[in-house]
């Protein structure tokens, strides 16, 4: 019965998407941001979505066209449906640390909860908001729909005063059709903000030295959020060090020493209230190697390790473009991608439905799998944390190793398509 219900829901979901027409922003939304906080909880086989609170902030800095379309599928989606017309008037995709955690051994024996925050344009009339989570077979595993009434007196007003100091790093050519990025300081004391601003400039130049960011740089609006911490650095649980920092970041996420993240998403968005942002890059004041990137959530990177530049670029490939990791280590294999399901990420394939990936770009005599000495676009085994059964397009790429100087052709095209989606 449960499987039957899921199938019906999926068919209805897809049918609704097929009927979506182009939406006009001003018909359904105003120039403010509705922030919706959720708690996702569960274990390896169960997921529960709970609404936490609603907040409204000045200005909307996300997409204003193609409102109901998705450039990438993600591991979850949020959809806004007009109560009056029944139309889906806005959608976005995301991935979460909660869903990633479900693939780790801890989830087999422990039930945990995670904060999640999503931004949508403020509706002018009553809407129904649906949040759906997908498993690694691209099936809906949990969904929740709730009503939002714009006149609700319990929608918290934020960002109107006591805004965190910020400075403009880069102006877009057209600020009505651009991508807004906020760099956020983490683990920098008040006296270290100048160091943070210098680190921002290093990160910006690193990202925009890569194609296609370099040639499309004028489509990005960038600010630096000068958020001070009580202590310098970040927490290092493996060394028994816990710091009092603004975002409570730490290494050893899911017991992986170099996995540097923050689980305090509500704090992060509280500090960003009133600032023009959609995409977030957190810079952490540490010389220990580490970072992390989650689609449409945030990118987080250390700043004072020699690999700062390639890591911040790599993690932005995750958080902004939804690119998958192309590496696979024998000591850290994770069965994240079933071999009979095509991953949604554009830069890896299991060959289950290769036609939707880069198959048309292969040379006529390209062998599959492709040997490393081929050197050109092909189907190279070993990607997505798996030695076997998952493939990448090139021998090496910025999404595979930090030593490689650029994104491969397939990744570049995926990033270019995404930038065009948001700005054309």
N, C-alpha and C positions, 0 to 999 in steps of 0.2 A: 504493500500500500504506500509506504513511504517513497519507494523508487518511482511509483506511478505519479505521485504528487509532484515530485521534483521534475519529471519529464513534462508534465502539463505546464508547470510554471515556466520552464525553460522555453517551451514552444510559444507561450503567451509573451514572454519577454522578447523573443526574437521577432515575433509578429508585430509587436508594438514598435520595435526599432525599424522595421521595414516601412512602417507608415509615417515615420518621422519626416516632416517637411522642414525647409529652412525657417529658422526662427528669427524674428526681429527683436533685438535686445529690449528696446523701449516698450514693446508690447507687453512684456511680462516682468521686467526688472527695473530697478532704479540704481543709481550710481552709489551703492553702498555694498559692503561685504557682509554676508551672513556666515558666521563661523559656527559650525556644529561639532560639538565634542561627543565622542562615543567611547564606550568601553567595550573592547573585544576580549572575551574570555573563553577558556576551554582547555582541552588537552589535545592529544594527537588525533583523536577521532570526533571530537565535539567542538562546536563553535557557538557562542552566544553573543548577540549584538545587543547592547543596551544604550539608550540615549542618555547623555549626561546633562548638557546644558546648551543653550543657544545664546549667541552674542552678536551684536551688530557693530560694525566699525565704518568710519567714513571711507568712501571711495571703493571702486571695484577695479582690480588690476589683472584680472584674468581675461579669457577670450570674450569677444563681443560678437563674433560671427561663428558660423558652424557650431552653434551652441549645443545641439543635440548629437553631434558627431564625435567619434573617438578616433584619435590618430593611432593609439595603441590600446590593446585589450586590457593589460594589467592583470593582477591577481584579485582585483575587486573593482567594483564600480559603484558610483553614486548617481542616481537619476532623479530629476525633479519633474513632476507631472502637474500641470495646471488642473486644479479642481474644476475650473469653469469649462475648459475645452476638452479635457481628457488627454491632451497632447503631452509628450515628453518635450520639455522646453530647455532642458540643460542636462548634460551628462559629463562625467569625468571618470578617469580610471586611476587606479592606485595600486601600490603593493604595501605590505605592512610587515613590521618585525614580528608581529603575532603569527602570521602565516608562515614566515620563515622558521620561527621557533618550533612550530608544529612538526618540522622535519627532524628535530634534534631528539636525542635519547631522553632528555628531561621530560619532554611532553608525553612520553609513554607512561609516566608514573605520577605526574604532577599537574594540577589544574592551576593556571595562572591567568592574570588579566593584564591588558595593555591599554594605554591611552592612545586614542587616535583623533585627529582633528582634520576636518575638511572645510574648505572654503567654497561657497557658491555665491552668485550674485543675489542681492536682496530682492525677493519677489514683491510685487506690488499687490498681489492678491493671494488667497489661500492656495497652498500647494501640498502635494504629498511627496515626501522624500523617501526613496528606497535605497538602502545600502545592501549590496550583495557580495558575498565572498565566494571565490572559486578555489577548487583544489587543483592539483597538478595534472588532472585529466581534463581541465577546463570545464568542470561541472560545477553548478551552483551547490554549495554546501550549507550556506546559511543566508537568510535574507530577512530584512526587517523594514517595514514601512511605517512612517509616522507623519502626522500632520504638522504643518507650520503655518501659523496665522500671523501675518506681519504686524498686526496691531496688538499682539500678545504683550501684556505689560511686564511679563517676566523675562523677556528677551533683554539680556544685559547690554547696556551701552558701554562700549570700550573705545579707546583710541582718540577720545576727544580732549583729553588733558593728560599731563604727565607722560608725554610720549618720550620713549627712549631716544636720546640724541643720535642723529644719523647725518651722514653727508653724502652728497651725490658724487659718484665716481665716474659715471659715464651716462650721457644723455643719448637717447635713441633719436634717429632721424624723424620718426613720427611717433609721438608718445601716445597716440590713440590706437596704434596697431603695433605693439611691441611686446617683448617678453621681459617681465620685471623680475630681477634677481636681487635678493638681499643677502649680503655677507654679514654674518653675525659673530661677534667676539665671544669666545668661551675660554675662561681661564686666564684672562688678562685683567690685572688689577688696574685701577684708575691711572696709576703712573705708567702703565704699559700700553695705553691706547695708541700712542704714536707707533709703537711696534706693530700693533694690530693693523693700523692703516697701511703701513709698509707691506705687511704680509698680504693684505687685500690686493694691493697693486701687483705683487708678484703672482698671485693666483689668477688675477684677471689677464695679465699678459701671457701666462701659461696656457689658459683656456683658449684665448683668441690668437694664439700662434698656431693653432691646429685648424685645418679645414674640416668642415665648412664654416666653423665659427669665424675664422679670419675674414673671409669674403662677405660674411653676413653680419658683421659686427655691429653695424648701425641699426640693427633691429632689436638691440638689447638696451634696456635701461637698468642701471646698476647703482645700488646704494650700499654704504657701509654702516652697520648698526653698532654704535660704540657702547656696547653693553659691558659694564665692569663687573668683575667677580671679587669676592672677598679674599680669595686665595689665588695664587698663580699656579697654572698647570692644570692637570686633570687627575682623576682617581686611577690608581693602578692596583687593582685588587690582588694581582699575582705578587706584588711587592708589599702588600699590607698597607697601602697608602690610600687614604680617602680624603679628598679635598672638598672644600665648600665653594663651589663654583656656581655661576648663574644658571647653567643648564644641567648641572649634575651629571656631566658626561663621564664615561669610564671605559677603560679597556676591558678585555675578558668577557665581552658580550657572548652569551651562550657558551662560556668557558673557552672561547677561542681568543688567545692572548692578544692578537693584533686587531681584533674586531672592536673598533672604537665607535661608540654610539651614545645617544641619550634616549632614555625612555620617558622623559618628562616633556611631552609634546605640548601640554597645556601651558606650562611655564614658558616655553619657547614662544608660542603664539601670543601669550600675554605681553611679553616684552616687545613683540613686533606690532602690536595694535597701534593703528594710526600711521603706520609707515607703508609706503607703496611697495608691495611685494606679492609675489605668487610662489616663485621658486626660492629655496633657502639653501645657502652654503654656509655651514658652520666651520669656522676656523678655530682649532684648538691649540693653545699655547703649550706645546710639548715637543721634545726632540725624540720621543719614542715613536717607532713606526706603527702606523695604524690609520684606519678610516672606515667609512661605510657609506653606502648610498642606497636610498629607497625611493622608488618611482613616485613622483609627485608628493613626497614627504620632505626629505632633506638629503643633502650631501654633507658629510662631515669628514674633515681631514686634519691630521697633525700639520704643523707649519714649520717646525725647525729641524726636521730630519732631512738629509740630503735628497730624499725622494719626494719631497713635498710637491713639487711641480707635477710630475707624472701622476701621482696619486690623486690630487684634487681634480685633474682632468678625467682620469679613469672613473672616479666616483660620480662625477657630473654626467658621464655617459650613462650610468645607472639611473640617477635621480631625475634627470631631465629627459633623456631619450628612451629610457626603458631597455637599454642594451643589456644583454646577459654577459656574465663572465665567460670567457672563452678558455680558461685554464682548467686543468684537471690534475690533481696530485694524488698519487697512490695512497698517501697517508691521510688524505682528507676527502675521500670520495663520498658524495652525498647523492642518493638516488632521487634527485629532484625532478627529473624529466623521464616519464615513462616512454619507452621506445616505440610504442604504437600510437602515440599522440604527438602531433606537431606542436612544438612550443610556440607561444604567441610572440616571443621576443624575435626581432627581425634578423639577428645576426647569428643564430644557431638553428640547426635542424636535426631531426631524427630520421628524415627521409620519409616520414609517414605521409606528408603532403608537401613535398619539396617544391611543387609548382608555384606555391605562393611565396617562395623565398627567392633565391638567386639562380635557380635552375636555368633560366633563359640567358644568363650571362656566361654559362660554361662554354668552352670551346667544344667543337664537334667530337673530338677524340679524347676529351678529358676523362680519365678513369675515375670510377667511384667505388670505394674510397680513393682519394688522390694521394700519391706518395709525396713526401715532403720535398723531394728534389724537383718536383714539377714547377714549383715557384710561383705559379700564377693562380688566378681564382679557380677554386676547385671545391672539393668536399673532403676536408681533413679531419680525421677522427681524433676525438679528445676535446671536449668542451663541456661547459655547463656542469663542472665538478665530476664528470664521468669520463673514464679512460676509453670506454667502449660505448658505441650506439648513439652518441651525440657528436655532431660535426660542426665545424666552423668553415669560413669561406677562404681564409688565407693561412699560410703557415704561422704568421705572427701579426699582432695588432695591439693597439693601446689597450684593448679590452682583454688581452691575454697576458702581456708582460709589461712592466713599467719601463723596461729597457727599450721597447720599440718606440720609435719617434712619432708615430702618427696612427690615426684610425685607418683601418683597412677600407677598401672601396665600398664594401657592403655597409659598414657602419657609417661611413660618410654620407652615403645616400639616405640612410635611415634618419640621420640627424637633419639633413637638408630637408627632407620631406616634413619633418616635425616643425622646423622653423617656418617653412612655408605655410603649414596648416594654421599656425597661430598668427601669422603676420600678413598674409596676402588677402 
